[in-house]
Every structure is written in structure tokens, then in C-alpha cells.
Amino acid sequence: MKKLLYIFILSLTAVSLTRCTDTFDSPIMNSDASFELTTSDTEVILSEDFPDEVAFTLTWSEPDYEFDNPTPDFEIKINGITFTSVKGFSVSPTAQAVNLALIENELVTPDVPTELQVDVVSVLGQTAITESVNMTFTAYAATIDQRTQWGVVGSATPNSWDGPDVPFFITQEENVLETIITLTDGEIKIRKNNDWPENYGDNEGPDDVDGNLVGVLDFNSGTNIPVLAGTYRIEWNTESLEYKIEPFTSGIDYTNINEWGLVGSATPNSWDGPDIPFFKTDVKNELISYITLIDGEIKIRKNNAWTDNYGDNEGPADVDGVLTGILEFNSGTNIPVTSGTYEIKWDTETLDYSIKPFN
């Protein structure tokens, strides 16, 4: 009897183990998973006359992983270089964003049609699936910078409510604009083309999240946004209308901000910094910054330190109101300037620079 009872218990244990195994079977990912990728155009001609137009549209189906899973992240690569990432099944970048990526990464020669491989990579856990399409791009070598038509205006800005407004710059993140600005105690709004037909404020007022002001903009009817004195990075999304105003801290690696910056007694943060950063432009080796100066001196330096810096021993020449010259590495003399708001450009290869009144 004991022997029979022992066998019966073993049988129950085996059934129980079998059922447990069935219950906790892990899903098996389809090793041959794929998806369909299509493009609206295989030949893309980019034009500086239409920077905000959609350059092309990529669409793709959901990968057949053969089990229920969350939507994976998708990375868009051009010749192996990551262009952007999305969570969805399509992407429609602007001509200006595509042109910037192609020129900046030296994937094309301006005005020369170049065939490149565009990849969409589905990333789920440790698994990546890639589908590709060949596309021919014709890029342009524009002398325009990354400024947009949008800018910051207000009593807290260098030029107050009259402008010209401090411009926003495009980033490689779709619909996201950013700028660096030194403010005084006061109020700001965002507007287009230095005028009021299209402007944004915030009726609810921003929330303080870990020292950053965040909120959602309201079109035309929005209330002025109150700010305190300081140097800030302002970012906003032209689609979701979410914005963030965060103190600018040296060493933060933002999308379009270069490692070089302006320092000196004429700058908002004087010789101690953080320096007012330069932005990249569509022109190879060219950097640009917009800054309101007081009477004093400036230099250009790298990473808010003096290891690499530039001045001008000869001093700038005044050509029709624009200061021009050639920079000298480390041994350069401080560059004298007078109060005003300026566009400052320099070429990191030729070392030519210009300081032009911004109006």
C-alpha cells in the first residue's frame, strides 16, 4: 500500500511539473522577422529655398515578431550614420534637417547627386532587424545658418519688446528648436519673424521641475512667461508645444552647440563664463553665435577653458561697419568691441572671422 501511495504521489508531482512548464513557457521571437519599407522618393533634391518642406517620407510595417510585444524603437540611418530615431511607423524629415546631416557628416558633395543607403533599424531588446533602400540625394551648400523664423522677445531679452528677437536654431530632432540666451528679470514670449501675427505664451504659467521651467505654449492668446536673470537654454517643440527653460551650464552637450564659445569682459558672463556658445551652420567649418555685448573685449576659447583659445594680434578691420580679421591660436590679443547685438562668425580652418551688427 505504501508503495502504491508513493507511486501516486510521484505521478501527481510529474503532472504538476508538466503544468508549471506549460504555464511559464517563454515566447520565442521569430528569428526571421522582417518588415516592409517604402520611400516616397528615391531621388531627393534638397533646396535652400524650401527648407521646411518635407524632403521624403519613409513608411514601414510592423515587424512580424510572432508574439504580442510593445512597438519597438526605430533608428533611421544614412550610410550607417544615425539620423534620427522614432517610435512609430513613418518619418518625414525636412529638407533643412536632411541637408544638415548630409553636409555635416560629409556624406555628399554639394550639388552632386549621390546614392546613399538609408536603413530603418527595428530595435527590440537585444534584437535588431534592418531593412534598407537606396536613395539619391542632391544637397546644397548654403550660406544660411541654422536660424529659424522663430525667436525670443520680451522685457527680459537683450532687445526688449522691440527686437530683433534672439533666434531659435533647428536641431536634428524633428520639430525641436533651441537657443541660448542671457536674460534679465522680466518676461518673454516666442514669436515668428519679429512680429506678432504668430506668437506663443503660456496661460497656465511654467512649472518648476528640478530648477527647469517647463510648460505647454498657447498660440496667440498666451500670457507672457516670467523669468529671472541668468543664461538659459530654451527648447520647444513646434508640434506638441512643450517647452523647457533650463539654466545653461558649461559642459552640457546639446545637439547643435559647438565646443567653442565667446568669453570676455564684454560678454554677459564676463571672463568667468560659462561662455556663450557657437552653433554649427550648414557651411563646413563655419560657426556662428548671436550675442549682446557691452563695451569691452572678447576672445574665443574651447570648453570654457584656456587650453585652446583665439584672439587677434593685428586687431579687426572695419569694413562697412563689419569687423573682420584672422584669429591667432593661443597667442592672440583680446578683441575690442563696443556695445550692441552682433552676429559673430568664424571658420575653424581658415580662422577668418567677422563681427556684424545684428538687425
C-alpha positions in Angstrom: 0.0 0.0 0.0 2.8 2.4 0.9 4.5 1.6 -2.4 1.3 2.4 -4.4 0.8 5.7 -2.5 4.4 6.6 -3.3 3.9 6.0 -7.0 0.7 8.0 -6.9 2.5 11.0 -5.3 5.2 10.8 -7.9 2.6 10.8 -10.7 0.9 13.9 -9.2 4.3 15.7 -9.0 5.1 14.9 -12.6 1.7 16.3 -13.7 2.2 19.4 -11.6 5.7 20.0 -13.1 4.3 19.5 -16.6 1.6 22.0 -15.9 4.0 24.5 -14.5 6.2 24.1 -17.5 3.3 24.8 -19.8 2.2 27.8 -17.8 5.6 29.5 -17.9 6.6 28.8 -21.5 8.6 31.9 -22.7 7.6 33.4 -26.1 10.1 32.6 -28.9 11.0 35.5 -31.1 10.8 34.9 -34.8 14.4 34.7 -35.9 13.4 35.5 -39.5 11.3 38.6 -38.5 11.2 41.3 -41.1 9.1 44.3 -42.2 8.3 46.2 -45.4 10.0 49.5 -46.0 8.9 52.0 -48.7 10.0 55.5 -49.6 8.0 58.3 -51.2 11.0 59.2 -53.4 14.2 57.5 -54.5 15.7 60.7 -55.9 15.7 63.6 -53.4 16.8 67.1 -54.5 17.1 69.4 -51.5 16.5 73.2 -51.9 17.6 76.0 -49.7 14.5 77.9 -51.0 12.2 75.5 -49.3 14.0 74.5 -46.0 10.8 73.5 -44.1 9.3 71.3 -46.8 9.3 67.5 -46.3 12.3 66.0 -48.1 10.9 62.5 -48.3 8.7 60.1 -46.3 9.7 56.6 -45.2 7.0 54.2 -44.1 7.2 50.7 -42.8 5.1 47.9 -41.5 5.2 46.4 -38.0 7.8 43.6 -37.8 6.3 40.1 -37.5 8.0 39.0 -34.3 5.1 36.4 -33.9 4.1 37.4 -30.4 2.5 40.3 -28.8 5.1 43.0 -28.0 5.3 46.7 -27.5 6.1 48.9 -30.5 9.9 48.8 -30.9 12.1 51.8 -31.4 13.2 52.5 -34.9 16.5 54.1 -35.8 16.9 55.9 -39.2 20.5 55.7 -40.6 22.0 57.2 -43.7 25.1 55.2 -44.8 25.5 53.8 -41.3 25.2 57.2 -39.5 22.2 57.6 -37.2 20.0 60.4 -38.5 17.1 60.2 -36.0 15.0 57.7 -34.0 11.2 57.3 -33.9 8.6 55.3 -32.1 6.1 54.7 -34.9 6.0 53.5 -38.5 6.9 56.6 -40.5 9.2 59.6 -40.6 9.1 62.8 -42.7 12.2 64.9 -42.1 12.5 68.5 -43.5 14.9 69.4 -46.3 17.0 71.6 -44.0 17.4 68.8 -41.4 18.4 66.2 -44.1 20.8 68.7 -45.8 22.5 69.5 -42.5 23.0 65.8 -41.7 24.5 65.1 -45.1 26.8 68.1 -45.2 27.9 67.8 -41.6 28.8 64.1 -41.9 30.5 64.7 -45.3 28.2 62.1 -47.0 27.8 64.2 -50.1 29.4 66.9 -52.2 27.0 69.8 -52.6 25.2 69.9 -56.0 26.4 66.4 -56.9 23.8 63.6 -56.9 25.0 60.9 -54.6 23.5 57.4 -54.0 23.3 56.5 -50.3 21.8 53.6 -48.3 19.0 54.5 -46.0 18.4 51.9 -43.2 15.5 51.6 -40.8 16.5 49.5 -37.9 13.9 47.9 -35.6 15.3 47.5 -32.1 13.6 45.2 -29.6 15.6 44.1 -26.6 18.8 42.6 -27.9 17.4 42.0 -31.4 17.8 44.4 -34.3 16.2 44.0 -37.7 17.3 46.2 -40.6 15.5 47.0 -43.9 17.2 49.2 -46.5 16.5 51.3 -49.5 18.9 53.1 -51.8 18.2 56.8 -52.4 20.0 59.5 -54.4 20.5 62.8 -52.7 21.4 66.2 -54.1 22.4 68.5 -51.3 23.1 72.3 -51.3 26.0 74.3 -49.9 24.0 77.1 -48.3 25.4 80.2 -46.8 22.4 80.3 -44.5 22.8 79.2 -40.9 20.5 77.2 -38.7 18.4 80.1 -37.6 14.7 79.7 -37.9 11.9 82.3 -38.3 11.1 81.9 -34.6 12.7 84.0 -31.8 12.5 85.1 -28.2 11.2 88.5 -27.5 10.3 90.4 -24.2 11.4 92.7 -21.5 13.9 90.1 -20.3 15.7 89.8 -23.6 18.6 91.9 -24.8 16.5 93.9 -27.3 13.3 94.0 -25.1 9.9 94.1 -26.9 11.1 95.9 -30.0 13.5 93.2 -31.2 15.2 92.0 -33.2 14.4 88.8 -31.4 17.0 86.3 -30.3 16.6 83.4 -32.9 15.9 79.8 -32.4 18.0 77.2 -34.2 17.0 73.9 -35.7 18.2 70.7 -34.2 18.5 67.2 -35.7 15.5 66.2 -33.5 12.3 66.6 -35.6 10.2 69.7 -34.6 12.6 70.7 -31.8 14.1 74.2 -31.8 16.7 75.6 -29.3 18.6 78.7 -28.4 21.0 80.0 -25.8 20.1 83.4 -24.3 21.1 85.7 -21.5 18.1 87.2 -19.7 17.3 89.8 -17.1 14.4 89.7 -14.6 11.3 90.2 -16.8 9.0 88.4 -19.2 9.4 86.6 -22.6 7.3 85.3 -25.4 8.1 83.3 -28.6 7.1 84.9 -32.0 7.7 84.5 -35.7 9.6 86.9 -38.0 10.0 89.6 -35.3 6.3 90.3 -35.5 3.0 89.5 -33.6 0.7 87.7 -36.1 2.1 84.4 -34.8 3.2 84.2 -31.2 3.2 82.0 -28.2 2.9 82.5 -24.4 1.8 80.3 -21.5 -1.6 80.9 -19.9 -1.0 78.4 -17.1 2.5 79.6 -16.4 5.5 77.3 -16.3 6.1 74.7 -13.6 9.5 74.4 -11.8 10.8 70.9 -12.3 14.3 70.4 -10.7 15.2 74.0 -11.4 13.9 73.9 -15.0 10.8 75.8 -16.2 8.5 73.6 -18.2 5.1 74.0 -19.7 2.9 74.0 -22.8 2.6 77.0 -25.0 -0.6 78.7 -26.1 -1.0 80.2 -29.6 -1.5 84.0 -29.8 -3.6 84.2 -26.6 -0.7 83.1 -24.4 0.3 85.1 -21.3 3.9 86.4 -21.0 6.3 83.9 -19.4 8.1 85.3 -16.3 11.8 84.6 -16.0 14.7 85.5 -13.7 18.1 86.9 -14.7 20.6 84.3 -16.0 21.9 82.4 -19.1 19.5 79.8 -20.3 18.9 77.2 -22.9 15.3 77.4 -24.2 13.9 74.4 -26.1 10.4 73.9 -27.6 8.6 71.5 -29.8 6.7 73.2 -32.6 4.2 70.3 -32.8 3.5 69.4 -29.2 4.2 73.0 -28.0 6.0 71.7 -24.9 8.9 73.9 -23.8 11.7 73.9 -21.3 13.8 76.8 -20.0 16.9 75.4 -18.2 20.0 77.2 -16.8 22.9 77.0 -19.2 25.7 75.1 -17.6 29.1 74.6 -19.2 29.9 71.1 -20.3 26.4 70.1 -21.4 26.5 68.5 -24.8 23.5 69.9 -26.7 22.6 68.9 -30.3 23.9 71.9 -32.3 26.0 73.7 -29.8 29.7 73.6 -30.5 32.5 73.2 -28.0 33.8 76.7 -28.8 32.4 79.8 -27.1 32.8 83.6 -26.6 34.3 84.9 -23.3 35.4 88.3 -22.2 34.6 91.5 -20.3 32.1 92.4 -23.0 30.1 89.1 -22.7 27.1 88.6 -20.3 29.2 86.2 -18.1 32.5 88.2 -18.3 35.8 86.3 -18.1 34.5 83.6 -15.7 31.9 82.1 -18.1 30.1 79.9 -18.9 31.0 81.1 -22.4 28.3 82.0 -24.9 28.4 79.0 -27.3 28.8 78.9 -31.1 26.3 77.0 -33.2 27.2 74.9 -36.3 25.9 76.1 -39.7 25.3 74.3 -43.0 28.7 75.6 -44.2 31.6 73.3 -43.4 33.9 74.6 -40.7 31.7 77.7 -40.0 30.4 78.5 -36.6 28.0 81.3 -35.6 26.8 83.0 -32.5 24.4 85.8 -31.7 25.2 87.8 -28.6 24.5 91.2 -27.0 27.8 92.8 -25.8 28.8 95.8 -23.8 31.9 97.9 -24.3 34.9 95.7 -23.6 36.9 92.8 -25.0 36.3 89.2 -26.2 38.2 86.0 -27.1 37.1 82.6 -28.4 38.0 79.6 -26.3 37.2 75.9 -26.2 35.3 74.1 -23.5 35.2 77.1 -21.1 39.0 76.7 -20.5 42.2 78.4 -21.7 44.0 75.4 -23.1 42.7 76.3 -26.6 41.8 79.9 -27.3 41.9 82.5 -30.1 42.4 86.3 -30.3 43.7 88.7 -32.9 47.1 90.3 -32.7 46.5 92.6 -35.6 43.1 93.7 -34.4 40.0 93.7 -36.6 39.5 95.9 -39.6 36.2 97.8 -40.0 34.7 97.0 -43.4 31.4 98.9 -43.9 30.6 98.5 -40.2 31.6 94.9 -40.0 34.7 93.9 -38.0 36.8 91.3 -39.9 40.2 89.7 -39.2 42.1 86.5 -38.8 42.4 84.7 -35.5 45.7 83.6 -33.8 45.9 80.5 -31.8 46.7 80.9 -28.0 48.9 84.0 -28.5 46.1 86.2 -29.9 45.3 89.6 -28.3 41.8 90.3 -26.9 39.4 91.7 -29.5 37.9 95.1 -28.6 34.2 95.6 -29.2 31.5 98.2 -28.5 28.0 97.6 -27.0 25.4 96.2 -29.3 23.9 92.9 -30.6 26.1 91.0 -33.1 26.3 88.1 -35.4 29.8 86.6 -34.9 31.0 84.0 -37.5 34.4 82.3 -37.8 35.9 79.5 -39.8 37.7 76.9 -37.8 40.0 76.1 -40.7 40.9 79.4 -42.3 40.4 81.3 -39.0 38.7 84.2 -40.7 36.1 85.9 -38.5 33.5 88.6 -38.7 31.6 90.6 -36.1 28.4 92.1 -37.8 25.7 94.2 -36.1 22.6 92.0 -35.9 19.5 93.8 -37.1 
